[in-house]
Structure formats: structure tokens, C-alpha cells
Amino acid sequence: MKVKTGRSISISLAALLIASTLSACSSNSSSGTSDTSGTSGTSNTPNATASATKEHRTLTVEVFDRGKPGQPDLNNNYWTKYINDNFGKQFNATVKFVSVPRAQEVDKLNVLMAAGQAPDISYTYNQGVVYNYVQQGGLAELDSALKQYGPTLTKYLGDDVLKYGKFNGKQYSVPGKRTVLASSNTFIRKDWLDKLGLPVPTTPQQFYDTMVAFKEKNPGNVSGVIPYGFSLQPLNPGLSLIPEAFKPSNLTEEQFATLQSQPIWLSNWSMPGFDKAVQYVNKMYNAGLVSPNFATDKDGKLLDADISNGKVGAFQTNWDGPYRTAPGNYANLVKNVPGAQLIPIDPWQNDAGKHPKNGYSPNGMYIIIPKTSKNVDLAIQYLNWMSDPKVTLFLQNGQEGVDYNMVNGVPKQTGTTNSGDKMMTVANNLDYDILSNGIELGDQKKNDSAISAGYPGYEKDVEKALSVSMVDYYSTYFYSIPNAADAKNNAALKNLSAQMLAKLIVAKPTEVDGLYKSLVQQYMDQGGKAVEDEFIKNYKAQNGK
């Protein structure tokens, strides 16, 4: 398994220190920076519409600077001109984009918030950071503004997405909409299965037996065959989809919410069945079926090389991992081993005969408006404008007949947005179309077709992989009350979890049970119990218990 990076919510030290610095926001607000009783058009309240004043305003909007070679001026390019020529002229406003380095976005946003200089429309993927701002009174409440200025916006997002922006019952954020909820897949060398005359495994036992056959018969005739490729990355330590097969299917909602309080692919030490999943991987390791250097492969590059060189029989990664241009595992594999074939499989069947998969929640980034902003109404109008399907189509694809051609209802890019003034620094231009985290064509089937079309040469493979990854999909329980104990202990507990998994996987099978109990007790003593207790408390508070 190559564990995904960037999926979990990690709270930076700067975010944890925001309580001591955000007071600058409050002082600026009280000294006149935020005028809640000002004249029409500049009020922080949503009672004054943009059309009620002739005064020209400037709306500042955050944009990620990804440092892509050859990228245009992020505040003056094809896309910003379209926005100002359309939204700007309609609402008598200039939209100014404030670039923030993607790799340091939380730290930079903290500094801007503390100084009262954050853009009118800011955003982050980190829920904990948003919660800290809410706790310190740094964000504008958006309920009335959404009701008055966001009819198209609220219809597009719906309650299932909007609820992720509610804190303590009030709307403090407008979540983007994630259009691809798929997370992980298991891939296997079909040419190895065919050579040995084996069926596609559909249960954990069948998968184990197949890995044994790969080891004993070495169908790829390679030196150092690795039946199951696995890397343990400390930032996101887990077993990918394997625990799904061992988690009881009859967990109550409260058990599910509090014991599996994070994605399944992270270590859920209190979740029933997680110990069985650890024992399963331990058994594979002791049988010589797992990458021998899994614990030291910190970034997964050894696994990438082993897959590309044809040594690996099966592995787990992102749902579309092999088809990505970077690291390009499938392309490299076929180049090195002509005739090699990878297919997605679904072997992690649970006690109910299901194949559950914990995917992404339906929300994308958290879009926020600082309380210091004088343009709350205009900011919501901007997002409302952006939620128009015609605007979304243009921002994600450009001009039809020039930047793309519509084929069977799906836009096919012509290549004009790969460089120059039109360069998109991220797929689907998500840094400007901030409402949609993924291609958005207004229909999920069209979205799926468009996604597959984005992998030239692998369209059918990607279509199949997406389908498999969504079988029995579910998302983690939604908490409207973030867990402060988790924010405090998150990084340390992840590091400890990586150490625990490494020890448990390489232990002698007879020692796993006792070692598991002692390590979990250590985990609980070092913050795990505090995190679990707060999830239980928050669950009861959220459900009125």
C-alpha cells in the first residue's frame, strides 16, 4: 500500500497558536477596520446589496501559488480578465487576487488573519484552522448573507455540503463541493493471474492465497518478487482498505462515529476488528509476502520503483494511482515489462458480504470571509455568480471551440491551457473555480466520463477503477464540533501510530496480541484517550444526548 498524503486534517503549530495572535483581528475590528454600521455598499452586514450603490468596490480573493514553472501572473491572466470582465462589470467591482504559497497556505493565512489583512474570500482545506478562527471571533457569520445573496449557490451545494461549514449551529464557511468522492483501490497484476490460471480474488482469504501463489510460483520470473507491495508513510500510517474486511458490519452509529472517528486507512486503534486487520498483515509479512523494506520506505519511492520494475503482484494506492503521470507507475511498468497488466480488484469483503470503502466527504475546501471584511455581501454574490453552470464550465475549460471541444457532452481539451496566459496551474483550474473540487458538468455520469477522458490512453481503465472504488462507498461521520484534543495531539499520535504498526507487522505471530494491547495502552496514555473521550462528548452534544 502506498498511503495517500494530504488526505488527513493536520493542524499546524501556527494554527494552534492563532488564539494568541488573532486578537489583532478583534482590535482592528473595534478600531474601525470593520464598520458594521457603515454606508450602503461598504457595510459588513448583508443588508446592503451591490446593486444599491454606485460606489465601485474591490473584492480581494485568495489564490494558491503552486510555483508551477511558466505560470502567468496570478492576478492578471486570461482567467482573472474573464472574471473581471463578467462579474466585475456586472457588480461594479474589481476582483483582485492575493496569491498565497500552496505549501505554506495555513501559516500565511494565519499571519494575514492576525494582521486583519486576509482577503475578503479566503480558503483552506483545514477544518481545525477554520474552527480556531470561529472560536476567536475572526469570521463573519454567513447565514443571512447566503439567504439574501446566494440562492444559486445554496441550491448548487445543498444541505449535505453546506453543513460542513456550520460551527456551533451557524454558517461560518462555504464549503466547496467535491465531485469525486473515490479514495482508494487495490490493484493486481492480471497477467500474473492469467499465467497461473487464478481467478480475481474477492475475499481476504482468496487474496492471501493468491499472494502465496505469487511468491511460490513467481509468475513474473523476477528476482526478489514482492507479492504485496506496501509502504508505511509516517504522516499517514495505516493499512488502507484492509480493515474494512475485519470491521463488524453491525456497529451502531455512535460506535461508528466515535471509534472510527477518522478515515479507515488511518490507524483506528479502538475500532472493533482493527486488531484482526493488523494480525492479517502480520501473517502476510511473516510468510514473506510483504515488501521487506516497508517501514523504511518513508515516501513510497521504493514501492514505486518495485511496481515499475515488475516485482510487485498487488498493492493499494489512490483510486487512480497507476494511471497518473507522476510517478507514472503503469506507464513505466509496461515499458519495462511488455504485456504487464494492472486491474483494480475488490477483495476486502466484510462479514455482511459487502465491500465498504471509506471515501472523501462531499465537501472540498473551506471558503471563509474574515469578520474584518467590508464586502460580505459582495463576496457571497461572487460565489453565487460562480455557481452558475455556464461560469463553472468556462472557468474549468475555457472557450468552446478554442480551448476545448464538446464531445458527447464532455469537454475535450485542445491543449491551449497548458502554457502561457491561459495556463491552468492545477487540473480543472480549481484555484479560480474554488466552488468545485473536481470537474463539474452538472451530471455525475458526465463528470465520470470527463474524469476518465483526463487520462489519455487509460480511459477505459480509469472508468473501471472509478466504478470499483465507489462500490459500497461511505464517508466518515460528520462532526459539526471539531475535536480540540485531536488538534493538539494529532501529529504526535500519527508518529506513534507509524511506530506501532511497524512493530506489530514485523513481530512474531505469537506475540502480536499481547504487543497490540500494550502499545494501544501507550497510545491511549499519550493522548489517544483524550481524543476518543472528546469525540464521545461531541457526539452526545451534537445529538442532544
N, C-alpha and C positions, 0 to 999 in steps of 0.2 A: 504494500500500500504506500502510495505517495500522498501524504496528508496535505490538504489544501492550506495555503497561507492566506491570511486576510479575511477569513470567514468569521472568526470569533470576535466578540466585542472586548477589546483590551483598553484599559484605562491608563493613559499616560500619567507620569508624575505631575506634569503641568496641569492636567485636568484635575488631579486630586488637590492641587494647591490653589485652584481657582477661588475657593472660598475666601482666601486671604487677599486675593488680588482684585476680585470682581467688584469690590466696594467702590472702585473708581467709577464703575458704571453708574452706581447709585448716586454718587456725589455729582457726577456730570449731569445726571437727570435732574437733580434737585437744584442745580445752579443754572438751569435754563437750557441745557443742550436738548432736552426733550420737553417740548411745550405741549402739554395735553389740553391746553385751553386756547391754543393759538387760532389764527385766522383760517378761514376755509382754504383747503388745499395744502396746508402745511401741518395740520393737526395730527397728533399721534392717534387720535380716536378715528374710527372708521365712519364717522357721521358725515364727513365732507367728501363728496365724490370728485374724481379728477375732472369730470365734465362741468363741475360747478364753479370752476375758476379758470381764468385765462392765464394765470401765472405758470410760467414754464418751470418745470422741476427736473432735477437729476436723480435718477434711481440707480443706486450702486448695487452691483450683483457680483458675488464671488465666482471665480472660475479657477479650476485647477490648472496649475502649470506643471505639466508632466515632463518638461525638459526634453521633448522629442526633437531630434535633430531636424533642422529645416522648418520648424513650426513658425507660423506667421505671428505678427503682433496680436496678442490675445485680446487686446482692446480695440483693434482696428483691422478687421479682416472681412471676408465675404459674409460670414455668419453674423457678425456684430452689425454690419451695414444693413443686412436684411432685417434684423431686429429693430434697429432704429428707424429704418425706412417704413416699417409697418406699425409695430406697437408704438414707437416713439412719436410718429406723426399723429397717430390716432388719439393719443393721450397727452399730447403737448409735453413730451418728456424726452430727455436724453438718457439712454441707458449706458452707464459707464461700468466696465468690468474691472474688478480688482483681482489680480492674479495672486494665488496662494500656492506655494510648492506642495505638490501632492504628498510627498514623503513626510513633510512636516506640517500637514494641514491642521492637526489638533493644536500643536504648540503655537502656530501662527494665529489661529483663531482665538486662542486664549489671550494672547497679547492684545489683539485688536479689540476683543470684548472688554478687557480690563481697562483699556485706554478710551473706551467709548467711541471707537473708530471702526467697528465691524461694519461691513456692507449691509445695506437695507435687507438684502436677501443673502443670507449666509447658509452654509450647509456642512454637514459632517455625516459619516456613517456610524458614528459612535454614540449610542444611546446614553451611555453613562455621562458623557460630556454635556449632552443636552439637559439631562436631569440636574446636573450641577448648576447649570445656568438658571434653570427653573427655581431651584432651591434658593438661589441667591437673588432672585427677583430681576434677572437680567434679560428676560424675554417678554415680548408683547403677547398678550392673550389674543387669540385669533378667532374665537367663536363668532362674535358679532360681525367681524370683517368678512369671514367666509360666507356667512348668511347673506350679507348685503352685496358683496362684490364677487363671489365665487360660485355661481350656480353651475357653470360648465365644469369647473374644477372639482366641485364636490360630487357631481354626477360621475365624472370620469374615475375618480379614486374610489368612491363608495365607502361605506362604513367599515368594511373589512380592512381597508388600507388606512383610512383616516384614524382609526382607533390607536394605531401605533404612535400617533403624535399627541395623544392625550396623556396628561400627567395630573394626577390628583383630580381627575374628572374634568379638566379644562384643556382646550386645544392650544398647545404651545408650539406645535410643529406641524408642517405639512409634509407628510412622508411621500417620497417618490414611489412610483408603482413598479415593482419588479415583474417583468413579463416572462422571465424564465425562472421557474422555481426548482428545477432539477439541481441535484447536488453531486452525487457520486455514482460510479458504476464499477463493476468488476469486469475485467477483460481477460480473455483466454486465447491461446494460440489454437485456432481451429485446425490449422494444418497438422498440428501435433495430434489433436483428437482424431482426425481422419486417418492419419498414418497408423494409429494404434487401434482404429475401429471402435473408438469410445463415443458414447453419447454425450451431449452437453449436460453437465451436472446441474441439478435443480434443487439439491438439498445439501446441507453441510457435510453429511457423511459421504455423499457422492463426490463432493468437491475434494474432500480429504483423500478418498480412494484414487481419484484422478491425479492428485499431486504425487501420491506414492507411485503410480504408474509412470508418471513423467520422470521421476527420479530413477526408478529401476530400469526403465527401457530407453531413456534418453532419446526420444524421437527426433530431436534436432541434431543429434550426434555432435554435441558441443562439449568443450572442456569446461568443467565447473558448472554443470547445469543447475539452475535455480528454479525449482517448481513454482514456488510462490515468492514473488518479488515484494519486498517490504522495506520501508524506511521509516524510522521513528524520528520525527522532527519535533524538537523540544517545545517550540512555540504552540504547536497544535497536537499534543500527544493523544493518540487514540488508535482504535482498531478498525476504523472506517465502518463498513456495514455489518461486520461480523456479529456485534452484539445484538443486532436485530433478530437473529435466529434464536437467541437464548433468553431474550426478554419475554416474560409472560404476556400473553395477549389480553389477559383479563385485569390489567391494572386499573384501579379506579382513577377518576380524573385527578383527584388530589395526589395520588401516588405518582401519576404521570407528570403532573405539574411540578411537584416538589423533589422527586427523586431523579427524574430525568429532566433536570432544570436547565440543561444545555444540550446542544446537538449530540446525537448518538455517537458521532465519530470522535467526540472528546471523551475523556475518561469520566464516567459516571459511577463512582465507587460505591454509592449506596443503592444503585438501581438493582432490583432483583434480576439475577441472571448474568450480571456483568462478570461475576467470578467464573461462571461457566465459559464465557467467551475468552477470558484470559487463559483458562485451562486448555481450551481448544487450540489457541495459538502456541501455547507452551508445548503441547503434544506435537504439533507440526514442527516446531523448532527442534525438539529432541529427536525427531525422526529424520532430520536433515532436509526438511522441505522448505525452509525459510532462508532468505538472504543472510549469510553468515555475519555480514558487517552492518546489519540493520541499525544497531544502536549508535554507531559512529557516523552513519550517513546523514549528517545533520541537515543538509539542504536537498537531499534526494538525488544528487547528481550521479552518485554511484548506481542507483537504481535506473536512472535514465540511460546510463551507458550500458548496463546489463540488458535492458529491454532492447535498445537499439542494436546491440551486438548479437541478439538472438538467443541469449542464455535463459531468459525468463519465460515460464509457461503461463503464468497468470499473475495479475496484480490488480490493485484498486487505486483509483485516482478520480479526478474530476470527471463528470459525466462525459465530457468531450475531450478529455486529456490527450489521447493518442493523435487526434486529428489537428491539434493546434500546431501552428507553425513554429512555436517555441515551447518546449525544446525540440519538437518535430520527431517524436519517437517513432511513429508509424512510418513516416517517410524514410527515416534512417534505417529502420528495420528492413523494409522492403528493398532498400538499396543494398544493404549488407547481406540479406538472406532472400534472394529471389523466390517468390512463391509463398512467403510467410503471410499469414492472415490472422488478424485480430478481430474478435467479435465480442460484443457485450453479453454477459450472461447474468442470471438471476438466481443464485444458489442459496440465498440466506432465508430459507423458509422457516417460519416460526411454528409454534405448537397449534396454531389455528389453520395452518396451511397457506398463510399469507406471506407475502414478500415485502414487508413495510420498508419504506425509505424515508428517512428524515431529510427533507429538503429545506430550501430557503423559505422564510416567511414572505408574505406578499409585499412587504414594504421594502423600498430601496433606501436612499439617503434621507436624512432628516433635514428638511429645509426650515430654517428659523429666521425670525425677524427680531433684531435686538430691540429692547424697550427704548433705547435712545433714538431709534429711527423716527423721523418725522413723516415717513411715507408708507405707513402700514396699509392704507387703502390702495395706494398705487402698486405696492408690492403684490397684494392679492390680485389686483387687476392684471398684473403682468403674468402671474401664474395661471389665472383664468384664461387669458389670451393664449398662453402656451398650450393649454389643454385642448384647444380646437384641433381636430384631426388634420386639417389642412396645414396648420402650423407645424404640428408634430412631424408630418410627412416631409415637409420641406427641411426642417432642422436636422432630421436624421438622414436625409438622402440628397437634398439639393433640388435642382431644377430638372423636371422631367424632360427627356429628350436631349439633355446636355450632360447631366451628372448621373443619370440613371434612365433605364427604360423599364416600363412596366410590362412584365411577362406573366400572364395568368394571375394577375392581381398582386404580384410580388415584384418589388423594385430590384432590378439588376444593375449594380454599379458599373459605370464606364471607366473608372479609374481616375477621374478628374479630381477627386477629393483626397488623393494620396500625397499631394505635394502642392507647394505654392500657397496662394492666398486662400484657397479652399481646403487646405489640409485639415483633416479630422485627426486630432491627436489621440482619440480613443474611438473604438467601434461605436457606430450609430450616433456619433457626435454627442455623447452623453454629458459632456461638460457644459454644453449650451442647452441641450434639451434635458434639463435636470429633473423633469417630472417622470420620465420613462427610463427605468433601468433595464434596457434591452429594446430590441426592435418592437415597434408598436404600429400595427396596421389595423387595429380595431377588431380583429378576429384572431382567436388563438391558433386556428389551423393555418391561417395566412402567416402569423408570426412564426410558427414552427417551420413552414416552408421557407420563409425568408432566412431563418437561422441556418437551416441546412444549406441553403444556397451560398452562405458565407464561408463554406469550407470547400473550395473548388477541388474536384477530384474525389471527394469523400461524401458527396451529398446523400447518397442512399445509406451509407454507414452512419452518418450523423443523425439522420432521420430515425434509424433503428435505435441508436444509442439514447436519443431523447425519449423515445417511447418506452424503452426498458427502464430508464431512470425515474419515470413517473408512475410506474406500477405501484399501487398502494402507497402513494405519496401522503405525507403528513408533515406539519410544521410543529415546532416546539410550542409549548404553552405560552400564550401572550400574557405578560405581566405589565400592567399599567404603572406599577410601583417598582422602579429599579432597586436592585439589591446593593445597598451600600457596603455590606460586608464582602460581597463578591468583588466590587470595585477595588476595595482595599487589598484583598488577598489574591486577586486573580493571577497576577504574574507569578507570584511565589508558588501558588498551588499548581500552576501549569508546569513549572520547572520540576516540582516534586513529583507530579504525575508521570513525567517522562522518565525520571529515575526509577520510580516504582515499576512501571511497565517493563523497562529494560531488565530489572532484577527478576521479575516474575516470569518473563518469557524464557530466560536462559536457565532458570532454576531446575533442579531435578523434579520430575513429576510428583514424586512422593512428598516434596517439601512445599509445593505450591499453596496448598490450602492453609497451612499454618503461617507461611510467609505473607500470604494475602491478608489475613486477619491482622497481623502485627503492623504491616505497612499502612493499612487503611486506618488503624487506630492512630498512627503517627500523623496521617493526613488530616484526620479529624481534629487532633490536638493542635495542629498548626494552622488552623483557620477553616478547615472544611466543615466542622460542626457549626461554627458561627454562620457560615454561608447557608448551610442547609436550614438552620433554625430561622433565618430571616426569610428564606423562601416560604417556609411554612407559615410564618407570621403574615407575610404579604399576601399569600393565597387566601388566608382566612379574612384578612381585611378587605381584599378585593371582592370576595364573595359574601361579605356581610356576616361572617361567622364569628 
